[in-house]
């Protein structure tokens, strides 16, 4: 298994050597490689078993560093970066040729963001290159929010996991691109549409695609190994009489009659629910159940991103 620690110099050494390192961010843990080294980036696809048509996000230390890798920045993108970076927002922008095609799946644009985690920001500031880093899990599975999650699934394939504790947000970044100067949300995530619209006004949506221009656009994604069904739990239970079911509720008390039940937030806090979502799905995979029955959360703020992940997990 991989070594877990918080040694920035060890992580830096391995990345300089072309190795992969799992890194913490405020959203989820990422599987990082030198974004300017095609051979190192190729290993991300191999280790994750990720299809080559699904582009990666490039992580940078600052807005100034980001400008080294993009050719044009719409005014609205500058506004968003200044407002939300470092933070859970990825901007899809025209790329410089220094970014290898394997990072962008041959697209002329690159997803780029500045993560808000002190360890990874320190690491990025000491490296002479940005980091390509999708979530550190097998492709299509639930994203990891602790170092142990990474080690349980990829620890036999990588050497080092930089441990930054549990992820503060627990959902991937929101991804915004620009088409004809119009902002387009490609993936819901840690920054809500309401927050974005306060900065730049109206936007459009392109949330799903079989030919993605950004990560997280495939219909089926973020899924546990157990089959998940989304809807009214009481109605779903009628369909699975006699089955061992796991129940995922948004809020309430844990003293119900359901033997296998997890609650995302007893107080009904959406941010807490987001932090707990992926860990809960992983926990269900360890239980002796046959299916997972989940209910949607209120569809506002980060709740929209939680519901997006639940719908994709249920495909």
HELIX and SHEET records of a PDB file:
HELIX    1   1 UNK A    8  UNK A   16  1                                   9    
HELIX    2   2 UNK A   38  UNK A   48  1                                  11    
HELIX    3   3 UNK A   63  UNK A   66  1                                   4    
HELIX    4   4 UNK A   75  UNK A   84  1                                  10    
HELIX    5   5 UNK A  101  UNK A  104  1                                   4    
HELIX    6   6 UNK A  118  UNK A  126  1                                   9    
HELIX    7   7 UNK A  147  UNK A  154  1                                   8    
HELIX    8   8 UNK A  193  UNK A  200  1                                   8    
HELIX    9   9 UNK A  233  UNK A  239  1                                   7    
HELIX   10  10 UNK A  270  UNK A  285  1                                  16    
HELIX   11  11 UNK A  303  UNK A  313  1                                  11    
SHEET    1   A11 UNK A   3  UNK A   5  0                                        
SHEET    2   A11 UNK A 160  UNK A 162  1                                        
SHEET    3   A11 UNK A  21  UNK A  23  1                                        
SHEET    4   A11 UNK A  30  UNK A  34 -1                                        
SHEET    5   A11 UNK A 131  UNK A 135 -1                                        
SHEET    6   A11 UNK A  57  UNK A  59 -1                                        
SHEET    7   A11 UNK A 109  UNK A 113  1                                        
SHEET    8   A11 UNK A  89  UNK A  94 -1                                        
SHEET    9   A11 UNK A 174  UNK A 179  1                                        
SHEET   10   A11 UNK A 182  UNK A 187 -1                                        
SHEET   11   A11 UNK A 204  UNK A 205  1                                        
SHEET    1   B 4 UNK A 227  UNK A 230  0                                        
SHEET    2   B 4 UNK A 291  UNK A 294  1                                        
SHEET    3   B 4 UNK A 245  UNK A 249  1                                        
SHEET    4   B 4 UNK A 260  UNK A 263  1                                        
END                                                                             
